[in-house]
Amino acid sequence: MAMAQRDDTASAVGLALHLAAKPDAVRRLARRRTPLRAYGIEVGLGIAALFLLGAVVSYVLDRRLLAVCCVGGAVGVAAGWCWTRIAMRALVDQPLNRIARELETLAARDIAGIADALANLAQGEEAQRLDVFASCVEVPSLPAIGRIAEALNMAIQRVEGSAAQFNSSAEEPCRRLFYVGPDDYLLGAAAAEAMAALAPDGGELLVMTGLFKHTGMELRRRGFDALLRERFPSLQITGVIENRYDPVRSRRLVAAFVRSHPGLVGIYSAEGVGVQGAIAGLADSGLGGRVAVICHDLLSETAAAIEAGEIHGSIVQDPFSQGYDLAVHLFNHVVHGWRPAEPRLITASTLVTRENLAQYWDTTASAMRSPEMADRDARPLGPSPRPIRIAILGVNDNQFWSGVRDGVLAAAATLHDANATVDWILPETDNAFDVSSRGRMIQDLVREGVDAIATPLFDLALVPYLNAAAECGIAVATYNAEATRLQELITVLSRQRRSLELTATRLEAEAHHDSLTGVGNRLLMDRDLAELKREVVATGRRASVVMMDLDRFKGYNDAYGHAGGDDVLRKVAHRIDAEIRPQDRIYRFGGEEFLVVLRDTDLEEGQRVAERLIGAIAALGLPHSANAPWGTVTASAGLAVVTADLRPVEAAVADADVALYVAKNAGRNRVCASPVDLPSPGAHAA
């Protein structure tokens, strides 16, 4: 995640630098029109003067009608010149000057500030807060200048987002016990996967967010952007808008964006409220249902739009578990000292489409929980010896929070018998998340002596209130959304690195070992044999290879079945592996054949080891009715020596295979060493 955020910062800085390097070019563009405008002024005035002169001459010659026409022409030319000058000023000069001013601000203040802050951080100094001074400009109606304005606005928005993420490393860390909720970065990545499936040929995308300062939505947007750039570069984000949870604003902005981007293939909304306005904006533009729309959460309006095909997918959380598990976990911590192994308790999410909507939404317009979801619910560890009070600070700005509230109230009913009270509290009177109101509520709860407090962390300004509560001995948790800080990112990266190392080790082992017997496969054998040859040449010491084959094994499979044959192969391989030294190796050569490599072993010693190995196989006593006269599983072996001369190691393996051929024809259940005299031509014995 941190790498993706670093890449996002780098891309934002790169785009901003590319644009910020051009304010002079923009001003030159504005100035380049000045001579043309001056030339137009001279020509326009000259033509008007000629018309007036013609009017005078016509009047003197008593051609009054012609004089009137000339006067009208002079007035028309003068009016056209005035309108052109006003239009040029309004449509070209003023927008270009505004763009140039913001570019200069971006270059002189914002980009320089980011560069200084990164340099200080690289030198180990404490991170300083970054402020962005450039402001987005209104997009002009002229397409060419509008494109420049859109590129500038995207650069400013990316710099603002990067600065917000960078500032989180300089803020006071939150002393919460744990977080319950989704990983917003991964939710955004899941949305990118869904979008790529809907638009496999690529194209332009529009991204919508509720508020740029909302930490959860910004993480979703970054996860979406990062995965697209990494895996689906043909999908290009050409616009990012802030709808402020207002469907009317979303409708207007989307309609305007579609007019300037007729090739739009998809809209990604990092929330589930304003997306309704986006659907209306697409309908206004005649693109309803034809542009892929991916959003988050499952509200009644969202479910209806999915059913109608207007929304193609929504990344849905389990709001009930966010409320229920949160309260139960806080109870278990306060009463029993429970702490999670990981401080981030990530809840499950699902992509809901028209095909699976019925599994998550019923006809009463409410979300449903599957039995699997209920099985994952937390459980109280036991009753409390004293009364416990837990305060869950909620939000009520959309239908999603009804599910969270239901989970909290269900936990309250469960914990009532355990001597605990759980309160669902809405600090804000207007339903909008407000740091001041929420902070005052936290202070009041601390004075009342509650045992635990939980709240979403949409704004970092709430952290000091939570830390003050933690200093008073109150258990503090966050849920649904929280900012990811630099130290947390380092911890996550370290944990992911360890997981990747374990996965890489496991994959390497699987790639180099036989899946049936667990011993080395041909790939590992070829690599080790090449290394063995280099070792023999460098040291002058000899090594031996033993080719072993189970006698009449086809008859075993015919009599006992392939499952029985597989079991024999496993037992024989494990027995051989147990009999050889740690420096020696066994490989499955193919079928019922095994190759054993014996280091620092000459021909005489190799003969003794090979005879001990086939004796160990016979001692297993595995029944084999088709292997007369022994009636049990036996093996034959061929032996050859790897020498330090120019002969390749493959030649020694071939010699061992020839010796095995001789052992088979000599009666089986025996060892033959190379060089050997070949028997008369005949079929290779099984």
Buried (B, 14 or more C-beta within 10 A) or exposed (E): BBEBBBBBBEBBBEBBBEBBEBBEEBBEBBEEBEEEBEEBEEEBEEBBEBBBEBBEEBBEEEBEEBBEBBBEBBEEBBEEBEEBBEEBEEBBBEBBBBBBBBBBBBBBBBBEBBEEBBEEBEEEEEBBEBEBEBEBBEBBEBEEBBBBBBBBBBBBBBBBBBBBBBBBBBBEBBEBBBBBBBBBBBBBBBBBBBBBBBBEEBBBBBBBBBBBBBBBBBBBBBBBBBBBBEEBEEBEBBBBBBBEBBBEBBBBBBBBBBEBBEEBBBBBBBBBBBBBBBBBBBBBBEBBBEBBBBBBBBBEBBBBBBEEEBBBBBBBBBBBBBBBBBBBBBBBBBBEEBEBEEBBBEBEBBBBBEEEBEEBBEEEEBBEBEEEBEEBBBEBBEEBEEEBBBBBBBBBBBBBBBBBBBBBBBBBEBBEEBBBBBBBBBBBEEEEBBBEBBBEBBEEBBEEEBBBBBBBBBBBBBBBBBBBBBEEEBBBBBBBBBBBBBEBBEBBEEEEEEEEEEEEEEEEEEEBBBEEBBBBBBEBBEEBBEEBBEBBBEEEBBBBBBBBBBBBBEBBBEBBEEEBBEBBBBBBBBBBBEBBEEEBBBBBBEEBBBBBBBBBBEBEEBBEBBBEBBBBBBEBEBEBEBBEEBEBBBBBBBBBBBBBEEEEBEBBBBBBBBBBBBBBBBEBBBBBBBEBEEEEEEEEBB
